Each structure stands twice: as C-alpha cells, then as structure tokens.
Amino acid sequence: EFAHLGIVTDAIRFLPALTEAFTRRLSPHSRDKLAS
C-alpha cells in the first residue's frame, strides 16, 4: 500500500513537467501564440 502510494505521489509530482515538455515538443509554435 505505502509503496503504491509513493509511486502515485511521484507520478503526480512529475506529471506537470512531463506534460509541459510533451506539449512544448508537440507544438512549440502554438504555445508561442498562446504566450503572445
């Protein structure tokens, strides 16, 4: 149980960074449009 909770916590902790890197690689030009 505790080990599973630790894995889930790590996943939640790294999820935002992974999502940001994924979207940045997927569409950098559209992200620039959103920024501007």
PyMOL Python script that loads the backbone (N, CA, C, O; Angstrom):
from pymol import cmd

cmd.read_pdbstr("""\
ATOM      1  N   GLU A   1       0.834  -1.203   0.000  1.00  0.00           N
ATOM      2  CA  GLU A   1       0.000   0.000   0.000  1.00  0.00           C
ATOM      3  C   GLU A   1       0.871   1.257   0.000  1.00  0.00           C
ATOM      4  O   GLU A   1       0.716   2.124  -0.860  1.00  0.00           O
ATOM      5  N   PHE A   2       1.785   1.351   0.965  1.00  0.00           N
ATOM      6  CA  PHE A   2       2.610   2.563   1.076  1.00  0.00           C
ATOM      7  C   PHE A   2       3.510   2.719  -0.152  1.00  0.00           C
ATOM      8  O   PHE A   2       3.723   3.830  -0.639  1.00  0.00           O
ATOM      9  N   ALA A   3       4.035   1.595  -0.644  1.00  0.00           N
ATOM     10  CA  ALA A   3       4.893   1.667  -1.834  1.00  0.00           C
ATOM     11  C   ALA A   3       4.080   2.175  -3.020  1.00  0.00           C
ATOM     12  O   ALA A   3       4.564   2.984  -3.812  1.00  0.00           O
ATOM     13  N   HIS A   4       2.844   1.695  -3.138  1.00  0.00           N
ATOM     14  CA  HIS A   4       1.980   2.125  -4.234  1.00  0.00           C
ATOM     15  C   HIS A   4       1.683   3.617  -4.109  1.00  0.00           C
ATOM     16  O   HIS A   4       1.688   4.345  -5.102  1.00  0.00           O
ATOM     17  N   LEU A   5       1.425   4.062  -2.889  1.00  0.00           N
ATOM     18  CA  LEU A   5       1.163   5.485  -2.662  1.00  0.00           C
ATOM     19  C   LEU A   5       2.371   6.320  -3.057  1.00  0.00           C
ATOM     20  O   LEU A   5       2.218   7.397  -3.633  1.00  0.00           O
ATOM     21  N   GLY A   6       3.563   5.840  -2.754  1.00  0.00           N
ATOM     22  CA  GLY A   6       4.782   6.567  -3.109  1.00  0.00           C
ATOM     23  C   GLY A   6       4.921   6.696  -4.618  1.00  0.00           C
ATOM     24  O   GLY A   6       5.311   7.748  -5.126  1.00  0.00           O
ATOM     25  N   ILE A   7       4.598   5.616  -5.336  1.00  0.00           N
ATOM     26  CA  ILE A   7       4.690   5.639  -6.801  1.00  0.00           C
ATOM     27  C   ILE A   7       3.690   6.643  -7.367  1.00  0.00           C
ATOM     28  O   ILE A   7       4.017   7.405  -8.277  1.00  0.00           O
ATOM     29  N   VAL A   8       2.480   6.641  -6.831  1.00  0.00           N
ATOM     30  CA  VAL A   8       1.451   7.566  -7.301  1.00  0.00           C
ATOM     31  C   VAL A   8       1.873   9.002  -7.021  1.00  0.00           C
ATOM     32  O   VAL A   8       1.691   9.883  -7.862  1.00  0.00           O
ATOM     33  N   THR A   9       2.439   9.237  -5.833  1.00  0.00           N
ATOM     34  CA  THR A   9       2.881  10.591  -5.476  1.00  0.00           C
ATOM     35  C   THR A   9       3.977  11.061  -6.423  1.00  0.00           C
ATOM     36  O   THR A   9       3.969  12.210  -6.863  1.00  0.00           O
ATOM     37  N   ASP A  10       4.923  10.174  -6.739  1.00  0.00           N
ATOM     38  CA  ASP A  10       5.997  10.532  -7.673  1.00  0.00           C
ATOM     39  C   ASP A  10       5.419  10.834  -9.049  1.00  0.00           C
ATOM     40  O   ASP A  10       5.850  11.780  -9.709  1.00  0.00           O
ATOM     41  N   ALA A  11       4.451  10.042  -9.484  1.00  0.00           N
ATOM     42  CA  ALA A  11       3.845  10.259 -10.796  1.00  0.00           C
ATOM     43  C   ALA A  11       3.159  11.621 -10.843  1.00  0.00           C
ATOM     44  O   ALA A  11       3.308  12.366 -11.812  1.00  0.00           O
ATOM     45  N   ILE A  12       2.404  11.944  -9.787  1.00  0.00           N
ATOM     46  CA  ILE A  12       1.719  13.235  -9.726  1.00  0.00           C
ATOM     47  C   ILE A  12       2.735  14.371  -9.684  1.00  0.00           C
ATOM     48  O   ILE A  12       2.512  15.440 -10.251  1.00  0.00           O
ATOM     49  N   ARG A  13       3.850  14.125  -9.009  1.00  0.00           N
ATOM     50  CA  ARG A  13       4.876  15.165  -8.866  1.00  0.00           C
ATOM     51  C   ARG A  13       5.540  15.455 -10.209  1.00  0.00           C
ATOM     52  O   ARG A  13       5.847  16.608 -10.512  1.00  0.00           O
ATOM     53  N   PHE A  14       5.767  14.401 -11.027  1.00  0.00           N
ATOM     54  CA  PHE A  14       6.472  14.578 -12.299  1.00  0.00           C
ATOM     55  C   PHE A  14       5.522  14.822 -13.469  1.00  0.00           C
ATOM     56  O   PHE A  14       5.959  15.196 -14.558  1.00  0.00           O
ATOM     57  N   LEU A  15       4.224  14.611 -13.246  1.00  0.00           N
ATOM     58  CA  LEU A  15       3.266  14.741 -14.340  1.00  0.00           C
ATOM     59  C   LEU A  15       3.270  16.130 -14.975  1.00  0.00           C
ATOM     60  O   LEU A  15       3.313  16.221 -16.202  1.00  0.00           O
ATOM     61  N   PRO A  16       3.227  17.217 -14.198  1.00  0.00           N
ATOM     62  CA  PRO A  16       3.221  18.558 -14.812  1.00  0.00           C
ATOM     63  C   PRO A  16       4.444  18.812 -15.684  1.00  0.00           C
ATOM     64  O   PRO A  16       4.320  19.376 -16.771  1.00  0.00           O
ATOM     65  N   ALA A  17       5.616  18.405 -15.223  1.00  0.00           N
ATOM     66  CA  ALA A  17       6.835  18.630 -16.001  1.00  0.00           C
ATOM     67  C   ALA A  17       6.799  17.817 -17.293  1.00  0.00           C
ATOM     68  O   ALA A  17       7.193  18.305 -18.353  1.00  0.00           O
ATOM     69  N   LEU A  18       6.323  16.569 -17.197  1.00  0.00           N
ATOM     70  CA  LEU A  18       6.238  15.731 -18.388  1.00  0.00           C
ATOM     71  C   LEU A  18       5.235  16.302 -19.378  1.00  0.00           C
ATOM     72  O   LEU A  18       5.482  16.309 -20.584  1.00  0.00           O
ATOM     73  N   THR A  19       4.102  16.782 -18.868  1.00  0.00           N
ATOM     74  CA  THR A  19       3.080  17.354 -19.739  1.00  0.00           C
ATOM     75  C   THR A  19       3.600  18.600 -20.426  1.00  0.00           C
ATOM     76  O   THR A  19       3.368  18.804 -21.618  1.00  0.00           O
ATOM     77  N   GLU A  20       4.309  19.440 -19.669  1.00  0.00           N
ATOM     78  CA  GLU A  20       4.858  20.673 -20.247  1.00  0.00           C
ATOM     79  C   GLU A  20       5.868  20.348 -21.337  1.00  0.00           C
ATOM     80  O   GLU A  20       5.842  20.949 -22.411  1.00  0.00           O
ATOM     81  N   ALA A  21       6.759  19.398 -21.064  1.00  0.00           N
ATOM     82  CA  ALA A  21       7.763  19.014 -22.060  1.00  0.00           C
ATOM     83  C   ALA A  21       7.089  18.398 -23.282  1.00  0.00           C
ATOM     84  O   ALA A  21       7.519  18.630 -24.413  1.00  0.00           O
ATOM     85  N   PHE A  22       6.040  17.618 -23.060  1.00  0.00           N
ATOM     86  CA  PHE A  22       5.333  16.967 -24.165  1.00  0.00           C
ATOM     87  C   PHE A  22       4.659  17.999 -25.055  1.00  0.00           C
ATOM     88  O   PHE A  22       4.790  17.941 -26.278  1.00  0.00           O
ATOM     89  N   THR A  23       3.943  18.940 -24.459  1.00  0.00           N
ATOM     90  CA  THR A  23       3.247  19.957 -25.248  1.00  0.00           C
ATOM     91  C   THR A  23       4.251  20.875 -25.933  1.00  0.00           C
ATOM     92  O   THR A  23       4.017  21.336 -27.050  1.00  0.00           O
ATOM     93  N   ARG A  24       5.368  21.138 -25.260  1.00  0.00           N
ATOM     94  CA  ARG A  24       6.392  22.016 -25.840  1.00  0.00           C
ATOM     95  C   ARG A  24       6.997  21.366 -27.081  1.00  0.00           C
ATOM     96  O   ARG A  24       7.241  22.035 -28.085  1.00  0.00           O
ATOM     97  N   ARG A  25       7.240  20.045 -27.003  1.00  0.00           N
ATOM     98  CA  ARG A  25       7.811  19.340 -28.154  1.00  0.00           C
ATOM     99  C   ARG A  25       6.752  19.150 -29.235  1.00  0.00           C
ATOM    100  O   ARG A  25       7.060  19.169 -30.426  1.00  0.00           O
ATOM    101  N   LEU A  26       5.510  18.966 -28.814  1.00  0.00           N
ATOM    102  CA  LEU A  26       4.434  18.691 -29.762  1.00  0.00           C
ATOM    103  C   LEU A  26       4.148  19.919 -30.621  1.00  0.00           C
ATOM    104  O   LEU A  26       4.103  19.824 -31.848  1.00  0.00           O
ATOM    105  N   SER A  27       3.954  21.066 -29.981  1.00  0.00           N
ATOM    106  CA  SER A  27       3.583  22.271 -30.728  1.00  0.00           C
ATOM    107  C   SER A  27       4.207  23.509 -30.105  1.00  0.00           C
ATOM    108  O   SER A  27       3.554  24.204 -29.326  1.00  0.00           O
ATOM    109  N   PRO A  28       5.454  23.794 -30.437  1.00  0.00           N
ATOM    110  CA  PRO A  28       6.122  24.980 -29.887  1.00  0.00           C
ATOM    111  C   PRO A  28       5.564  26.271 -30.469  1.00  0.00           C
ATOM    112  O   PRO A  28       5.535  27.297 -29.790  1.00  0.00           O
ATOM    113  N   HIS A  29       5.117  26.226 -31.736  1.00  0.00           N
ATOM    114  CA  HIS A  29       4.622  27.446 -32.374  1.00  0.00           C
ATOM    115  C   HIS A  29       3.276  27.851 -31.793  1.00  0.00           C
ATOM    116  O   HIS A  29       3.036  29.037 -31.567  1.00  0.00           O
ATOM    117  N   SER A  30       2.396  26.893 -31.549  1.00  0.00           N
ATOM    118  CA  SER A  30       1.089  27.224 -30.988  1.00  0.00           C
ATOM    119  C   SER A  30       1.238  27.697 -29.546  1.00  0.00           C
ATOM    120  O   SER A  30       0.448  28.512 -29.070  1.00  0.00           O
ATOM    121  N   ARG A  31       2.262  27.178 -28.847  1.00  0.00           N
ATOM    122  CA  ARG A  31       2.492  27.626 -27.473  1.00  0.00           C
ATOM    123  C   ARG A  31       2.968  29.076 -27.477  1.00  0.00           C
ATOM    124  O   ARG A  31       2.632  29.844 -26.575  1.00  0.00           O
ATOM    125  N   ASP A  32       3.750  29.453 -28.488  1.00  0.00           N
ATOM    126  CA  ASP A  32       4.195  30.844 -28.592  1.00  0.00           C
ATOM    127  C   ASP A  32       2.999  31.750 -28.863  1.00  0.00           C
ATOM    128  O   ASP A  32       2.935  32.868 -28.351  1.00  0.00           O
ATOM    129  N   LYS A  33       2.053  31.270 -29.667  1.00  0.00           N
ATOM    130  CA  LYS A  33       0.855  32.062 -29.952  1.00  0.00           C
ATOM    131  C   LYS A  33       0.065  32.288 -28.668  1.00  0.00           C
ATOM    132  O   LYS A  33      -0.449  33.382 -28.430  1.00  0.00           O
ATOM    133  N   LEU A  34      -0.028  31.255 -27.847  1.00  0.00           N
ATOM    134  CA  LEU A  34      -0.750  31.390 -26.583  1.00  0.00           C
ATOM    135  C   LEU A  34      -0.035  32.362 -25.660  1.00  0.00           C
ATOM    136  O   LEU A  34      -0.677  33.122 -24.935  1.00  0.00           O
ATOM    137  N   ALA A  35       1.291  32.340 -25.683  1.00  0.00           N
ATOM    138  CA  ALA A  35       2.075  33.220 -24.816  1.00  0.00           C
ATOM    139  C   ALA A  35       1.892  34.674 -25.229  1.00  0.00           C
ATOM    140  O   ALA A  35       1.801  35.561 -24.380  1.00  0.00           O
ATOM    141  N   SER A  36       1.838  34.917 -26.542  1.00  0.00           N
ATOM    142  CA  SER A  36       1.706  36.289 -27.040  1.00  0.00           C
ATOM    143  C   SER A  36       0.232  36.643 -27.157  1.00  0.00           C
ATOM    144  O   SER A  36      -0.105  37.756 -27.560  1.00  0.00           O
TER     145      SER A  36
END
""", "prot")
cmd.dss("prot")
cmd.show_as("cartoon", "prot")
cmd.util.cbc("prot")
cmd.orient("prot")
